[in-house]
Amino acid sequence: MSSFEVIGGKKLKGEIVPQGAKNEALQILSAVLLTSETVIVKNIPDILDVNLLIELLQDIGVKVNRIDRHSCSFKADDINIDYLASEDFRKKGGRLRGSVMLAGPMLARFKKAYIPKPGGDKIGRRRLDTHIIGFEKLGAAFEYDDALNCFTLSSSQLKGAFMLLDEPSVTGTANILMAAVLAEGRTTIYNAACEPYIQQLCKMLNNMGAQISGIGSNLLLIDGMEKLSGTEHTLLPDMIEVGSFIGLAAMTQSEITIKNAGVQHLGLIPEKFQQLGIQFKIIDDDIFIPAQEVYEIQTFLDGGILTIYDHPWPGFTPDLLSIVLVIATQARGSVLVHQKMFESRLFFVDKLIDMGAQIILCDPHRATVIGLGRKNNLRGITMSSPDIRAGQALLIAALSAEGKSVIQNIEQIDRGYQYIDERLRNLGAEIERK
């Protein structure tokens, strides 16, 4: 098991470019199965989760050609459907939650799909009901196969339907959307997720010949087509990395410029960091964060303590609440962090408390952070990364702390952040992979 050794307390300086969006990549790469023609995808992040999905596509029979480090062409003209029922697929697919999004394209084009029990972060319950119910409304038969230890789906021909999703699930919306583009007739998805990554998927599918309207809203109309063609698609910058780098600059009192940040797709992210007292300037598509000695958390207009919580887009993304929590430990003032969507995502706060942070874990979903205003710096400790986002948050804490920190289980960080140690060293960080 690899680890990071970090010597904290150093001010960083320089420019950094965010990677391609991980969550968009998992949807877009699954969509290449919808056509037998060539699909070119650019700005692909070189991270474990994405590389594992590409490996799964190759195992299924997709021809993959690496154009360069971050671009690939895909051609799904000779697919081995039976591989999805194999033990090898179940093992690999079970390591990656994103593998569930192969089901929609496979069901639409090949009339059969298998869903292994999903892997990914251990951050709480992440149910598949939205996916399955959506497929059933399109006419798919669903059952759990005890012998194969996976869910199986089949349909002679999917047919368009109206559906009101019980939750605006991003992966659920993407999966149903990819199934519906080859269904017979019109599908209406109400209470659909409308994140930028869903918008990107819709635009890519329309470029392939699909007919999707309502893009950017929570009401999607999809008129099914007989077949789709190839296309070329470029992934957005990863908004979670952008938020992480804003937090890194604040915590380490560093002057950092985030280049090509995809500012128009960030939603509430800039505003939430401003509420934490972090100053920055948006210059074209770049974000300049000056070195800042102290940042002060705002209060509500009536003087009440600031609460930051997650909410489906255009609300604040849950993937940045771990970063917000860490940033608040060295701010001046207090904040209540309310993680509504996942009940285990705040369970890394014990490590921050061991570093000297003042945090009250109210319950599995809420934590109150009493900012130290840099009166007492965090101290380096040995800790383990429990999931992708908490791992990055702990890395930021370690970079701001006094002394040496050791972060174990960094495979979790590598799942979501490419070459993070190399990129941080280019800013002046003292970090080594062991």
N, C-alpha and C positions, 0 to 999 in steps of 0.2 A: 504494500500500500504506500503510495507516494505522499509527500507532505511538502508544505511551503515553510521555509524559515524566513521570517521577516524581522528586520531591524527597523523599528518604527521611529516616529518623531522627526522625520526628514521632510522638508518642504520640497514639493515637486514643481516642475515647470516644463511647459512645452505644449505640443499639439498632439491630439489623439483622434483617430478616425473610428467611429463605431462600426462594428461588424454588421453583416446582413442579419436581418431579423430572424431569430431562431423559430419563433412561433409561426411566422409566415412561411418559412422554409418547409416545415413539416406538412403544411396544407398543400403548398404549391407542388412539392415533389410527389405527393400522393396523386395529384391531379394528372400527372403525365400518363397514368394508366388509362385515361379516358380516350386516348387516340392511338392509332397505329403509326401516326406520323411523328416526325422529329420535333421535340420540344427542347428549346435551349433556355437554361436558367442561369442568370448571372448574379453576382454578389452573394454567393452561397457561403454561409459561415463554416469554417473548418473546425467543427466541434463534434464531440462524441455522439450526441443524440442524432444529429443530422447525418453524420457518416454512417451510423448504424442503419438509418432508414435507407440510405443509398445502397448499402450492402444488401439489405432485404430486397430492394427492387431488383438488384442484379440476380439474387437467388431465385426470384420469381421468373426471371427471363428477360428483364429489361436490358437493352444494350445501352451501356453507360460509357460515354467518352469524356475524359477530363480535358477540357479545352485549355484551362489554366488552373491555378490554385483555387479559384473561387467561381469558376464557370464550368458547366457540364451540359452535354447534350444527352437526351434520353429518347429511346425509341422502343415502344412497347408493342412490337409487331409479332412476337412469338412468346406468349406467356404460358407458363406451366402452372395451370390452375391447381393441380393436385398438390403442388409444393406447399400450398397454404394449409393443407391438412396434415402436414408432416410434423414430427416431433421437433425437428430443427427450427422450423418457422415458429412453433409455439415457444420455444426457448428464447429465440432472438426477439420475437415480437413481444413476449412478456417482459422483456427488459426495457421496453420503450413505449410509453403511453401513446406517442404519436402514431404507432402502428395501427391504432384503431381506425385512423382515417384512410387506410387502404380499403376498408370495407365498402364505403360508398361507391368509389370508382369500380371496384371489382363486381359488385352487385349490379351496377348499371350496365356495364359492358359485357360481363361474362355470366351474369345471372346467378352467381354463387359467391359467397364470401364467408370467411372464417375470422372470428375475433378471439384471440387468446386473452386470458386474464391480463389486464394491462399492468405495466410497471411504471417507472418514473419516480417522482419525489414521494416520500412518505410524509405528506403534509395533511392527511385527513382523507375522508371519504371523497371519492371522485367517481360518481356513478355513471353508468352507461345508459340509463333509462331513456334519456332524450334521444339518443342515437337510435336505439332499438324501436321505440314507439314511432319515430319518424319513418323508419324503413317499413314498419308494418303498415302504416297509413298509405305508403306507396305501393302496397300489395305484396311485400316480402313475407315469407313464412320464417318464423324464428324458433329455434329450440336450443337447449343446452345439451351437448353431446358428452356424456360421462366418459365414454371410451377415449375420446380425443381431448377431453378436459378443456373445451373451448365452446364458444357460441357459434352456431352455424346459421346462415341466412341463405334463402334461395327464392327465386321468382322466375316464372316463364316470361313475364314482361311487366316491368314497373309501370304504374299508371299514375298520372298527376292527381294530386289531392290537396284539399285545404287542411292546414294544421296550425294550431295555436300551441307553440312550445311552452312547456311548463316552466322553463327557465331559459334565458338567453345565452345558452351554452355556446362558446366559440367553436369548439371542436364539433359539437353536435350540429350546429348550423352548417359548418363546412362540410361535414359528412353527408347530411341530408341534401345539401345544395349540389354536391357532386353526383349523388344518385339521381337527382331530379332532372339534370340537364339532358339525360338520355331516356327519361321516362316518356310515356305516351300522354300527350295533353299538357295542361297547365297545372303547375304546383304553386300554391300560395303558402309562404312561410311567414306567420305573424309572430311577433315577439322574438324575431331573429336577432342574433348578435350583429352589431354593426361596426365592430372594431376596424381600424385601418387594414388589418390583415385580411379580414373578410372582404372588405372593399377591393383589395388587391386581387384576391382569388376570383371575385366576380368579374373584374376587368380582364383577367387572364382568360377565363372561360369564354367571355364574350369575344375576345380576340380569336379564340379557337372555333367560333361559330355558334356559341350558345346564345340564347335570348333571355337575358336577365335584366329586369328593371327594378327600380326602388333601391339601387345601390347607395349605401350610406344611411339608409333608414332601417327601421325594424320590421318593415313589411316588404318582403321580396317576392316578386312574381317571376316564375321560370316557365317558359314554354319549351317543352322537350324537343330535342332534335334527334334525327336518326343516327348521325355520326358527327364527330368533331375533327378538326384538322390540327396541324402543328402550329406552334407559335414561338415567340421569344419573350422572356419575361425577366425583369430585374427586381430583386428584392429590395424593400425599404431598409434604411438603417434601423438597427435594433433600438427601440425606444427605452428598453430596460437598461441597456448599456449607457445610453445618454443620461438617464437619471442617475445611474451608478457613478458616472464620472463627475456629475455636478456635486453629488454627495462627497466623493473622494476629495475634490478640490476644497470644499468647505471644511471637512474634518482635518485635513493636513495643512490648512492655511496656504494653499498653493495657487499659483496662477496657471490656469490650464485653458486651452482653446479646444473645443470639440468641433472638429471640421465635418462638414456635410452631415449635419445632425438630423435632417429631415424635419425641420421645425414645424412645418404646416401639418404634420401628422402626430404631433406630441400631445394634443388635447390639453388636459388640465395639468400635465406634469410640470411645466414651468411655473404655473401659479402656485402649486402646492409647495414647491421648494422656496418660492418667494415668501410664502406664509411662515416658513421656518427661519426667515431672516437672511437667506442667501441672496447675495447680489450677483447679477450677471447682465451681460448685454447680448442681444441677438443682432448679429451683423450678417445680413443676407441669410445664408443657411448655416452659419456658424454660431456657436455660443461661446462667448468669452467670459470666464469666471476669474475675477481678480483675486489676489491674495487678500483674505479678510481675517482680521484678528478675532473679532467677536461677531456672532450672528444671533439675533434675538427673535424668539418665537412670538408671533403676533397673537393677540387674543381676539375673541369675537367682539363685535361692536358694543355689546352690553358688558364687556369685561370678563366674560366667561372663558374658561380654559379651552384652547383650540383642540378640536377633535379632527383627526384625519382618518378616513375610512375608505375601504374599497367599494366599488360599485361598477356594474357593467357599463361599458362605453356608452356615452361619452364621460362617464365617471372615472375615478382614479383607479388605475390598474392595481390589483392585489400583489403583483410581482415586485412592486417597489416599496411595499410597506416595511419590509425588513430593512431596507436602506434608510427609510425615513426614521425608523426607530433608532438606528445607530447614530444618525446625524444629530438627533435630538439630545443624545447623551452629553454632547459638548456645547450645546446651545445655551443661551441664557433664557430661562423660562421653562414652562412645562407644556406637555402635550399628551392627549389620550389617543393612542393608536388602537383602532378598532378593526380587527381582521374578521370580516363577516363570513367570508366564503370558505375558509379552511380552518378547521379547529386545532391543527397541530403546528401551524406555521410560526407561532410565537414561542415555541418551546426551546428556542436557542438562547433566550434572554438570560438563562442561568450563567452562560459563558460571559456575557457582557457584565453581569453583576460581579463575577469573579475578577473581571478586569477593573472593577471600581465604579461601574456605572450605577446610578440610582434609578432603579426601575421597580415598579410594583406590578407583578403579574396578577391582574384582577381575576381573570378566569381564562379558559383556553382561547378566548377571542379578543380580550382587551388587556392592554398594558399601559400604565401611566409612567411617563418618563419625566424625571425631574432633572432638567438640564444643569450641568455643573458650571457652565460659563467659563470653562477652562481653568477653574480654580484648582481642580485636581485632575491631572491627566490620567487617562487610562493606562494600565500597566500590562506589559506583555505576559501571556500565559500560554500553556499548551492546551489546544482545543481540537474538536473534530467538526467537520462540516456536515450538517444533517441533510441539507438539500441545496439545490443550485443557488437560490436567491439568498438564503441564510449564509451560505458559504461565502458569497461575494460580500455580504454585509460584514461578516467577521474579518474578511481580508482588509476591508476599509478600516475597521476598528484597529486591526493590528498595525496598519501603516501609520496610524495617528498615535499609537500608544508608545510609552517609554519602554525601552529595552527590547528584548527578543521575544517574539511569539512563534509558536509552531502550530500550523494548521494541518491536521491530518485528514485523510479521506478526501483529498482534493480532486479525486475523480468526479465528485459531484460538481465542483466548480468547472472542471473541464467539459462537462456535459453542456454547459451553456455559454462559456466565455472562451474565445479562441486566443491562444498564446498570451494569456493575460499576464503572466509573469514577465515575458519578453517585452510586452508593450508598456508595462509599468516601469520596467528598468529604463526604457527609453525616456521616461519622464524624470528619472533620477531616483526611483525607489530602490531600496536594498532588499531584494527578494531572491531567494534561491529555491529551486526545485530539488528535493532530496529523494 
